[in-house]
Amino acid sequence: MYKLIRRSILCLFMLSGNLFASAQRQVSGIIRNAQQEPVTEAIVSLRSQQDSTVLMNAVPDSLGRYELRYTDAGALQLAVSAMGYRTAVQVIPENSNVSTLDFVLEMLGKDLEAVEVSATKPLFERKPDRLIYNVSSSITATGSTALEVIR
């Protein structure tokens, strides 16, 4: 009797592993721009269609190819976003056998008007023969005289 129960439990575990393995799905494809060049700096996101929860992310290789392996979780969205391109979204229906989704990203029509670079000097600068105190970087020097700053 003990052997029969033990074998039944063992068979149950072996069969359940196959059921979970069959639920694995894969989607892959290539991401290109309008000139058919690969887009390598994109982020591929697999999202839930229901609430847009991100399930997983991937980054394409140097040829623009990506691959995602997921368990079937209902209707899904595959979104591709990259700097300077419009975000592209395709829907993967529930229980779909879709395995390849290629994307062609459109450029955004926005150019930068200007770039502003700002920097501040460190409070202390060490030179080989001296130590420099930059008064303009000091908060306590605001509204003080030179004599007060030296103290």
Secondary structure, 3 states (H helix, E strand, C coil): CHHHHHHHHHHHHHHHHHHHHHCEEEEEEEEEECCCCECCCCEEEEEECCCCCEEEEECCCCCCEEEEEEECCCCEEEEEECCCECCEEEEECCCCCCCECCEEECECCCCCCCCCCCCCCCCEEECCCCEEECHHHCCCCCCCCHHHHHC
